[in-house]
């Protein structure tokens, strides 16, 4: 059992050493500044993704609105009177006074 503990400790220490060497190689002496730059990049990327999603939603709404207007069987939300001299609805006449 003692040999397995020694082996696992050795493997763990080698992994820690490699991670430290990799971080030192990638980040160098300016470790704090680079982490701030990485955070700003992630924030900027998030803003870009949010803007693209918003533009996609607006575009989808525009296109679906155009398609619904072109369909002949779909009624619009504004009711049309059957004759030009028809009386207005009571809510419209009472609110205009």
Secondary structure, DSSP 8 states (H G I E B T S, - for coil): -HHHHHHHHHHHHHHHHHHHHHHHHHHTT-HHHHHHHHHHHHHHHHHHHHHHHHHHHHHHHHHHHHHHHH-TT---SS---SSTT----HHHHHHH-
